Amino acid sequence: MKIITKYTISSILKTALITIWVFVSIMIIVELFVKIDSIINNQVPIAKLLYNIVLGLPKFLMMGISISFLFSTTFFLSQLQANNEIIALFNSGFSYKKIINPVILLVFILTILLTLFNETFGIKINNLYSQSEQELFGRSSTTNMNISVKDPDTNLLCYANSFSEVNQTLYNISLIFPVEKRLGKKIVAQRATYIDDKWLFYDVKNYEVGDNNVVTVTSFTTKVIPEFNFQPKIFKNLSGEISSMELGSAIEYLRRTKAVNPIAYSEYSTTLYQRLFSALPLFILVLISCSINYNYKKNILLFSILQSLCTAVVYYVTVMLVTIMGNQGMISAPLTVILPVILIYIIAMLFKLIGRKK
């Protein structure tokens, strides 16, 4: 049993590692080809270019590992079938479950490790990669436009035209302080800069609604507002960038967004769920590969490639569709993860039943 398990795991790992190496190499070549003009025009030093490539490796790895293990598993199982090795194993008392269970356990462990790696190191490395892209090629933006955030504890509403991450500054900012379901106070400032763990507001006008709806206006050149204690990282996130936040900050950002902008909340929560389960395709696709019959005994390599491509295309197209639905608020964020899994598994079971009838 140990010999068969060792043979199965080693065969799949060898093929998967080679496939990952090929995939990552292709991605690096494509990236360099796309950036060739910028590299030449900006005279990017070789050391910085290599550093940029190294920072991009985790991103390329996450993109290619699920496809690589899908191909590796499909190739191994189809090879067992084509060479009649599976029959010899059956005659020796090995069931199909005993053959695939170590594979499933392996990818399950890898999925957990990848998830932990992504949340612990991957996000930080991706942020460094984005900074490197900005420095070398000027590819990313550090300004967030049209901000609206609510503090659910104090009901403080914050609106701003834009936020500059470089300057840690909010521009054209308005703060609204509701009191017993009515406007109690409004503060308007041209900008607010985060300095020494507090926000310093410039060119401030303070509007207070008193008794009989009398409005008192007070002006300040600069002012610190203690009630406004948001962290700058709350303001730097667009829907596409919530995947680059620290997990605690992302959850806090969602909590505040839900109270003030339900439409944006749907998009942000979908993005966060896709990030948290970004390693799930590795487990799902290999599980599907283990559930399919392999009766095709000729052209094993071609069959494995086509089988892997078809399975991956169906899965990722489904993910794309449900993600769009999640962004529009048509389905909840957890369903954007669950529905593709259910659909692809149903398709795999149908193929398995068709294979048995043949």
Secondary structure, DSSP 8 states (H G I E B T S, - for coil): -HHHHHHHHHHHHHHHHHHHHHHHHHHHHHHHHHHHHHHHHTT--HHHHHHHHHHHHHHHHHHHHHHHHHHHHHHHHHHHHHTTHHHHHHHTT--HHHHHHHHHHHHHHHHHHHHHHIIIIIHHHHHHHHHHHHHHH-----EEEEEEEE-TTT--EEEEEEEETTTTEEEEEEEEEEETTEEEEEEEEEEEEEETTEEEEEEEEEEEE-GGG-EEEEEEEEEE-TT----GGGTS--TTTGGGS-HHHHHHHHHHHHHH-HHHHHHHHHHHHHHHTTTHHHHHHHHHHHHS-----S-HHHHHHHHHHHHHHHHHHHHHHHHHHHHTTSS-HHHHHHHHHHHHHHHHHHHHHHHHH-
